[in-house]
């Protein structure tokens, strides 16, 4: 028998154990998030909207709950590069990576509220630094090789402490250009992602070491992060390193998305 726990049930929930028929629901206001533009507005000049607009909004309808959020990813500076996002914490979990089979949801994109830069736009924005030899055009191509990316990451214990190795499962969901150009901009698309399609690794001191799923079957899953991302998960500073200059202007990807009918399917 397939076991399904709703996404909203997972947010801040207390796992006492999982059985084949359990479906746990909690209040949607238990969703956690961060919004750096609201707390450090001086570092986020040039965004499409006011800083407060980048916090999530929960819409309750007769049939479902929707999370609306515009996710931001910096292109230049790696400091607070995931400028906002959703964090779902599984408090006192018994759930393990071995129990998760799939992650599913309905996704819609609001094109008018989004800003997904093209390579031509970004090259124009940084033309001064390209001409000066500071920025290589190939870096920009690598950052923007996909049209828009949502990063989904399950995390184990100690994910906020880089001094301790943490187990992570990572998946990049690519927003196709056809979805952005569609006349039905807010039409939801069902997304089903098998956990076997995630990349697994341990991270310590920001260094990643790939592992297999079999190695972590018994490791507890502490939560889930959802953020905007570049195609290669880097910023310009990732290439520039010590040559990075603080006056380099910031540029952003902004994805105005909505989640609904989100479920975590557990293995038999």
C-alpha positions as CSV (number, residue, x, y, z in Angstrom):
1,X,0.0,0.0,0.0
2,X,1.3,3.5,-0.9
3,X,1.5,5.9,2.1
4,X,1.0,9.6,1.4
5,X,1.5,12.5,3.7
6,X,0.4,15.9,2.5
7,X,3.1,18.6,2.1
8,X,1.3,20.9,4.5
9,X,1.2,18.1,7.0
10,X,5.0,17.8,6.9
11,X,5.6,21.4,7.8
12,X,6.5,21.6,11.5
13,X,4.9,18.3,12.2
14,X,5.9,15.8,14.9
15,X,6.5,12.3,13.5
16,X,5.6,9.6,16.0
17,X,6.1,7.0,13.3
18,X,4.6,6.4,9.9
19,X,2.1,3.7,8.9
20,X,0.4,2.8,5.7
21,X,-2.8,4.7,6.3
22,X,-1.6,7.8,8.0
23,X,-2.3,11.2,6.5
24,X,-1.3,14.1,8.9
25,X,-2.6,17.6,8.3
26,X,-1.5,20.8,10.1
27,X,-2.2,24.5,9.8
28,X,-0.6,26.1,6.8
29,X,0.7,29.0,8.9
30,X,3.4,26.6,10.2
31,X,5.3,27.2,6.9
32,X,8.7,28.7,7.6
33,X,10.5,31.0,5.3
34,X,13.3,33.6,5.1
35,X,13.3,36.9,3.3
36,X,16.7,38.7,3.3
37,X,15.5,41.7,1.2
38,X,13.1,42.6,4.1
39,X,15.9,42.5,6.7
40,X,18.8,43.8,4.6
41,X,17.2,46.1,1.9
42,X,20.4,47.9,1.2
43,X,21.9,44.7,-0.2
44,X,19.0,44.1,-2.6
45,X,18.7,47.1,-4.9
46,X,17.1,46.5,-8.3
47,X,14.5,43.9,-7.4
48,X,11.2,44.0,-9.3
49,X,9.0,44.5,-6.3
50,X,9.1,45.9,-2.7
51,X,11.0,43.8,-0.2
52,X,7.9,42.7,1.7
53,X,6.5,41.1,-1.5
54,X,9.1,38.3,-1.3
55,X,7.5,36.6,1.7
56,X,5.1,33.7,1.0
57,X,1.4,34.2,0.9
58,X,-1.0,31.3,1.7
59,X,-4.3,31.1,-0.2
60,X,-7.0,28.9,1.2
61,X,-9.7,27.8,-1.2
62,X,-12.6,25.4,-0.8
63,X,-10.6,22.5,-2.3
64,X,-6.9,23.2,-1.5
65,X,-4.2,25.4,-0.1
66,X,-1.7,27.3,-2.3
67,X,1.7,28.7,-1.3
68,X,2.5,31.8,-3.4
69,X,6.1,33.1,-3.3
70,X,8.5,34.9,-5.6
71,X,11.8,33.1,-5.2
72,X,15.0,35.2,-5.7
73,X,18.5,34.0,-6.8
74,X,21.5,36.4,-7.0
75,X,23.7,36.2,-10.0
76,X,26.7,38.2,-8.8
77,X,27.4,37.8,-5.0
78,X,27.2,34.5,-3.2
79,X,26.4,36.2,0.1
80,X,22.7,35.5,0.7
81,X,22.5,34.2,-2.8
82,X,19.3,32.3,-2.0
83,X,17.7,35.6,-1.0
84,X,14.5,34.0,0.2
85,X,12.8,30.6,0.2
86,X,10.7,28.1,2.0
87,X,11.9,25.9,4.8
88,X,9.9,22.9,6.0
89,X,11.2,21.4,9.3
90,X,10.2,17.9,10.3
91,X,10.3,18.2,14.1
92,X,11.4,15.0,16.0
93,X,11.3,12.9,12.9
94,X,11.2,9.2,12.4
95,X,11.1,9.6,8.6
96,X,14.2,8.4,6.8
97,X,15.6,8.9,3.3
98,X,14.9,5.2,2.7
99,X,11.1,5.8,3.3
100,X,10.7,8.5,0.7
101,X,9.5,7.4,-2.8
102,X,8.4,10.6,-4.5
103,X,7.7,14.3,-4.1
104,X,4.7,15.7,-6.1
105,X,2.9,19.0,-6.4
106,X,1.1,21.2,-8.8
107,X,3.1,24.2,-9.9
108,X,2.1,27.4,-11.7
109,X,4.2,30.4,-12.8
110,X,3.1,34.0,-12.9
111,X,5.1,35.5,-15.8
112,X,4.1,39.1,-15.1
113,X,5.4,38.9,-11.6
114,X,8.6,37.1,-12.5
115,X,11.8,38.2,-14.0
116,X,13.8,35.5,-15.8
117,X,16.8,37.2,-17.4
118,X,18.0,36.2,-20.8
119,X,21.7,35.8,-21.6
120,X,21.5,39.0,-23.8
121,X,20.1,41.0,-20.9
122,X,22.7,39.9,-18.5
123,X,25.6,40.4,-21.0
124,X,24.3,44.0,-21.5
125,X,24.1,44.6,-17.7
126,X,27.7,43.4,-17.2
127,X,29.1,44.7,-20.6
128,X,31.5,47.1,-18.8
129,X,33.1,44.3,-16.9
130,X,33.1,41.9,-19.8
131,X,35.0,44.5,-21.9
132,X,37.4,45.1,-19.0
133,X,38.2,41.4,-18.9
134,X,36.8,40.9,-15.4
135,X,33.9,38.7,-16.4
136,X,34.0,35.9,-19.0
137,X,30.9,35.5,-21.2
138,X,31.1,31.8,-20.7
139,X,30.4,32.2,-17.0
140,X,27.1,33.9,-17.8
141,X,26.2,31.2,-20.3
142,X,26.9,28.5,-17.6
143,X,24.8,30.4,-15.0
144,X,21.8,30.8,-17.4
145,X,22.0,27.6,-19.6
146,X,18.5,26.7,-18.3
147,X,15.6,29.2,-18.5
148,X,14.7,29.1,-14.8
149,X,15.5,26.7,-12.0
150,X,13.8,25.8,-8.7
151,X,16.0,23.9,-6.3
152,X,14.4,21.3,-4.0
153,X,16.6,20.0,-1.2
154,X,15.9,17.4,1.5
155,X,18.3,17.8,4.4
156,X,19.5,15.7,7.3
157,X,20.8,16.8,10.7
158,X,23.1,19.7,11.2
159,X,22.4,21.3,7.8
160,X,22.9,24.8,9.3
161,X,26.4,23.9,10.8
162,X,29.0,23.6,8.1
163,X,31.5,22.2,10.6
164,X,29.5,18.9,10.7
165,X,28.8,16.8,7.7
166,X,25.2,16.8,6.6
167,X,23.3,14.5,4.3
168,X,21.5,16.3,1.4
169,X,19.3,15.2,-1.5
170,X,19.1,17.8,-4.2
171,X,17.0,18.2,-7.3
172,X,16.8,21.0,-9.9
173,X,13.4,21.5,-11.5
174,X,13.8,23.4,-14.8
175,X,11.1,25.8,-15.8
176,X,10.8,25.4,-19.6
177,X,10.6,28.4,-21.8
178,X,7.4,27.1,-23.3
179,X,5.8,27.3,-19.9
180,X,6.9,31.0,-19.5
181,X,5.6,31.9,-23.0
182,X,2.3,30.1,-22.6
183,X,-0.8,32.3,-22.9
184,X,-2.2,30.4,-19.8
185,X,0.5,31.8,-17.5
186,X,-1.1,30.6,-14.3
187,X,-2.2,27.1,-15.4
188,X,-0.9,24.6,-13.0
189,X,1.4,21.8,-14.1
190,X,1.6,18.5,-12.1
191,X,5.2,17.7,-11.1
192,X,6.1,14.2,-9.9
193,X,9.8,13.7,-8.8
194,X,11.1,10.3,-7.7
195,X,13.6,10.5,-4.9
196,X,15.8,8.2,-7.1
197,X,16.2,11.2,-9.4
198,X,17.7,13.4,-6.7
199,X,21.5,13.8,-6.3
200,X,22.8,12.6,-2.9
201,X,25.8,14.0,-1.1
202,X,27.3,14.9,2.2
203,X,28.3,18.5,2.7
204,X,30.9,19.9,5.2
205,X,32.6,23.3,5.0
206,X,30.7,23.9,1.7
207,X,32.5,20.9,0.2
208,X,30.2,18.3,-1.4
209,X,31.0,14.5,-1.5
210,X,28.6,12.4,-3.6
211,X,27.1,9.3,-2.0
212,X,24.6,6.7,-3.1
213,X,21.0,6.6,-1.8
214,X,21.7,3.1,-0.4
215,X,24.2,4.6,2.0
216,X,21.6,6.9,3.6
217,X,18.5,4.7,3.8
218,X,18.5,4.8,7.6
219,X,19.4,8.5,7.9
220,X,16.6,10.7,9.2
221,X,15.2,13.5,7.0
222,X,15.0,16.7,9.0
223,X,13.3,19.0,6.5
224,X,13.1,20.5,3.0
225,X,14.3,23.7,1.3
226,X,12.8,25.3,-1.8
227,X,14.8,28.1,-3.5
228,X,15.5,29.7,-6.9
229,X,18.8,28.6,-8.5
230,X,21.1,29.2,-11.4
231,X,21.8,26.3,-13.8
232,X,25.1,25.4,-12.2
233,X,24.3,26.6,-8.6
234,X,27.0,29.2,-8.9
235,X,27.3,33.0,-8.9
236,X,29.8,35.3,-10.6
237,X,31.7,35.4,-7.3
238,X,32.2,31.6,-7.6
239,X,34.4,32.3,-10.6
240,X,36.0,35.5,-9.5
241,X,36.9,34.5,-6.0
242,X,39.6,36.9,-4.8
243,X,39.1,39.1,-7.9
244,X,35.5,39.8,-6.9
245,X,34.8,43.5,-6.5
246,X,32.0,44.8,-4.2
247,X,30.9,47.5,-6.7
248,X,29.9,44.8,-9.2
249,X,26.1,45.4,-9.7
250,X,23.7,42.7,-8.6
251,X,21.3,41.0,-11.0
252,X,18.6,38.6,-10.1
253,X,16.3,35.8,-11.2
254,X,12.8,36.1,-9.8
255,X,10.4,33.2,-10.1
256,X,6.8,34.0,-9.0
257,X,5.4,30.5,-8.4
258,X,2.5,28.8,-6.6
259,X,2.5,25.3,-5.1
260,X,-0.7,23.3,-4.5
261,X,-1.6,19.6,-3.9
262,X,1.9,18.9,-2.7
263,X,2.5,15.4,-1.3
264,X,5.2,13.2,-0.1
265,X,4.7,9.6,-1.2
266,X,6.4,7.0,0.9
267,X,7.7,3.6,-0.2
268,X,5.7,0.4,0.5
